[in-house]
Amino acid sequence: MKKLLVLCLWFMMVQYNYGQSKRILFHTAYGDVKVLLYDFTPKHRDLIVDAIQDSVYANAFFNRIIKDFVVQGGEHDDAILKREQENPWAPKQRLDPEFDERAFHKIGALGAGRDDNPRKASFLNQLYFVVGKAVTADDLDRLQIQKDITYTDLQRKEYLDNGGLPRLDKDYTVVGEIYEGLDVMMKISRLQTEAADYPLTPVSFNLSLIK
C-alpha cells in the first residue's frame, strides 16, 4: 500500500510539473537555470512571457539574496516605491494573486514578489527563487492552524523530504519551478551580501524563452 501511495504521488508530481507549456532560461555567470512556468497560474505565466518578449529582464540583476530564504531579482522594492511616490496620482500596478495547491513554496519554486497590500497582489517585474530550509511536521501543523490552510499529502511529503518556505504559501503567488540548474541557484544563494541583502558582487541575469 505504501509503495502504491509513493507511486501515485510521483505520478501526480510528473503530471503537474512536466505537462506545462512554457519554459524559460535564466542565464547567469554562475551557470544556467531552467524553469517551467505553471499553466495553472496563467496570468502570471503570461506576464512573464510578455516581459521576456519586451526585454524587461535583459541585463537584470538578483538584488536581494538571503541564505536559506530567497534569491530575488528584477525590479527592487525601493525602485518601485520611489516611482510610485513620484507619481502618487498614477494607479499602483499589481497583478491579482493566483493561488493553487499545486503551486507551493518548495525549494526551487519561482514566485512573484509583492508589497504588503491586502489583496496579496504581485509586482509586475519582480521574481524570487525559494532556496528555503528544513521543515518539520510540527512546522506544518502549526502553520495550518495559523494560516487556516490544509497541506496536501504531496505538499507535506515535499516539504518534509526536501524543505522549503511553507510560511509563504497563500501569501505569495508561485508561478513555476526549477527543473534544471538548482545547484546554480543554491550557489548564488550563498554569495556574500551587505546589510541590505545586496550581493557584494553584482549578479546579473538574462531571461529568455526556451523554444
Secondary structure by P-SEA (a helix, b strand, c coil): caaaaaaaaaaaaaaacccccbbbbbccccbbbbbbbbccaaaaaaaaaaaaaaccccccccccccccbbbbbcccaaaaaaaaaaccccccccccbbbbccccccccbbbbbbccccccbbbccbbbbbbcccccaaaaaaaaaaacccccaaaaaaaaaccccccccccccccbbbcccaaaaaaaaaccccccccccccccbbbbbcc
